[in-house]
Amino acid sequence: MITIRTSGEKCLCDFTFDFYWQHRGSRFDPDAEIDGWSYRALVDALRRGGTVRILGDVGSRLCSSMGVDLMRLGGSGGAVDAGKVIVDGDVGPRMGISMIRGTIYVSGRVEEPLGNVIEVESDLSGYRRFVSITELLERGYSPLHPNELSDGVLRISDGITRETIGARNCSPMRIEVFGNAGMSAGILMRLGVLEIHGSSGRNTGVLLSGGTVVVHGDTEDFTATEMRSGEIFVKGNAGGFACSRMRGGCVFARECRPVPPARNTSPGPDDLRRISRIFGISSIHAMMYRKIVPV
């Protein structure tokens, strides 16, 4: 076990090192040390299945992309087993962004928005236990009330704002969010359905690689950026700068301002029937929708 003392540092146990491939060390040094341990050493320990214990508060992006063997850092892009992070203190926002493996225990408060994590029954007295939504679907963990998993559907109704919900999901199961979602809902999702009974933030369906995302409200800008396959249904406005560098799949929305060469087309008869069924609207109203596809 690694034990460190902290005072609000961000990006602890962040498998991306704050998106190192973008800044190349200009804003974050993976080899900088906290209490004698480097950020890189903490990630390496977790990749080996170890435990990192943190004494004190931590800042934002704790355990970002935990359990991902990132291609941008020379990995396969798939999942890797990850260990445990135990925090004796409070945690800042965006804990578990795009996380898919491992466990986080927290003794104090967790600031919203959360990432792709959900609370389950704890096996460590005095600590709340969080796992990724992606892993919960794969391994059948039971979320805490009022959330529930039954009949192949995870129903999230706790009112907590989450970002990157369903990140890299490979399960055929369904996620239903009763409320709004934060940014990057469905990022890199490959299978299953993510249905949001509200609106979602920017980058909805970014890098979507399969499955279906349904939003019963609006989405903010950059919907379907770098989308590869799958479908996105937006009952309202899908925002501006949508479908940038889109390579596959399609987006259905009442309003959308796509970035060329993605273009608006008219939905076919089968599309109209699906839009009508999904949103519970008449076939006449379904005809108001557009289908956005890559060229």
ABEGO torsion letter per residue (X at the ends): XBBBBBBGBBGBGBAAGGGAAAAGGAABBAABBBGGBBAAAAAAAAAAGBBBBBBEBBBBGBGBGBGBBBAAAGBAGBBBBBBBBBBBEBBBBGBGBGBABEBBBBABBBBOBBBBBBBBBBABBGBBBBBBAAAAAAAGBBBBOABBBBGGBBBBAAGBBBBGBGBGBABABBBBBBEBBBBGBGBGBABEBBBBBEBBBBGBGBGBAEEBBBBABBBBBGBGBGBABEBBBBABBAEBGBGBGBABEBBBBABBBBBOABBBBBBBAAAAAAAAAAAGBBAAAAAABBBBBBX
